[in-house]
Structure formats: C-alpha cells, structure tokens
Amino acid sequence: MNAYQLCLAGRGLGYHCDRAFEAAAAGAAPVLHSPEANTYHDYVHKVNCFLYDPALEPEQIADFVQDILRDPESIPIVAEGARRLLESRHRATVVVDYLYGILTTPIP
C-alpha cells in the first residue's frame, strides 16, 4: 500500500473498516462509500477521504476514481487529512488517555 496514492475500501460487513486507517498510515488517500444515514463517522469528502455513493455500479466507481486522478493535487491533501484523522484517534497517547479515563472513573 505504501506505493499507492489511493486505496479503495469498499463495503464490508459494517461501515467502519480498518482499511481506511491502514491507507492513512501508508500515506494513501482512502476511497470510501458514503455511510448510511445515522451512522457515526468522521469522514469528510475531499478532506480526509473521497466518498462515493454506495449505489454506484462498478463502472461508475471506476469513473469516480478517474475523476479523482484528473485532479492529482487533491490526493496528497486528502491523504494528509486521513493521516491527521488517524493520529487523532489512534496515536498511543490518545489510546493511553482514553484507557486512563476508563480506569480512573468510579463505577456508579
């Protein structure tokens, strides 16, 4: 993945997939389908990922990716946004702070 600029992370069993974070860690911009209504997510089109309509057919997804490739300046910007999102959620210090909060919160 380190050799690629984009990473397709299509629909799996659920909306959230580690593939988007793996792409961010490798420096690639994730290409994700838009979430269903009322699904919690931090993904913003052209900020930290490229979001496509999940109803698109494979040929239309290919067209979507071709449109991204026609604007190559947007790819590193989105990849950097994905990296910032990854670091805001999964850096060791963030995880430690979260665990510390859990461990020091009194049980009601």
URDADA-V18967 format. One record per residue. N is the residue number from 0. RES is the residue in one small letter. PHI is phi in whole degrees, 0 to 359 (999 if undefined). OMEGA is omega as a letter, one per 40 degrees, with the letter a starting at -180 (NA if undefined). Layout:
BEGIN
N_RES_PHI_OMEGA / N_RES_PHI_OMEGA
END
This chain:
BEGIN
0_m_999_a / 1_n_298_a / 2_a_270_a / 3_y_248_i / 4_q_268_a / 5_l_236_i / 6_c_222_i / 7_l_284_i / 8_a_234_a / 9_g_287_a / 10_r_298_i / 11_g_241_i / 12_l_286_i / 13_g_222_a / 14_y_289_a / 15_h_283_a / 16_c_220_i / 17_d_295_a / 18_r_302_i / 19_a_296_i / 20_f_287_i / 21_e_298_i / 22_a_299_a / 23_a_300_i / 24_a_296_a / 25_a_272_i / 26_g_91_i / 27_a_260_i / 28_a_272_i / 29_p_286_i / 30_v_246_a / 31_l_238_i / 32_h_279_i / 33_s_298_a / 34_p_284_i / 35_e_292_i / 36_a_303_i / 37_n_65_i / 38_t_262_i / 39_y_291_i / 40_h_197_i / 41_d_248_a / 42_y_274_i / 43_v_232_a / 44_h_304_i / 45_k_65_i / 46_v_247_i / 47_n_226_i / 48_c_188_i / 49_f_245_a / 50_l_256_i / 51_y_243_i / 52_d_292_a / 53_p_294_i / 54_a_277_a / 55_l_294_i / 56_e_281_a / 57_p_309_i / 58_e_295_i / 59_q_288_i / 60_i_295_i / 61_a_299_i / 62_d_297_i / 63_f_300_i / 64_v_295_i / 65_q_299_i / 66_d_297_i / 67_i_298_a / 68_l_294_i / 69_r_285_i / 70_d_237_a / 71_p_298_i / 72_e_294_a / 73_s_285_a / 74_i_295_i / 75_p_293_i / 76_i_295_i / 77_v_292_i / 78_a_299_i / 79_e_293_i / 80_g_298_i / 81_a_295_i / 82_r_296_i / 83_r_297_i / 84_l_298_i / 85_l_303_a / 86_e_293_i / 87_s_286_a / 88_r_250_a / 89_h_229_i / 90_r_295_a / 91_a_303_a / 92_t_294_i / 93_v_294_a / 94_v_296_i / 95_v_297_i / 96_d_300_i / 97_y_297_i / 98_l_297_i / 99_y_300_i / 100_g_301_i / 101_i_294_a / 102_l_289_a / 103_t_259_i / 104_t_274_i / 105_p_299_i / 106_i_278_a / 107_p_292_NA
END
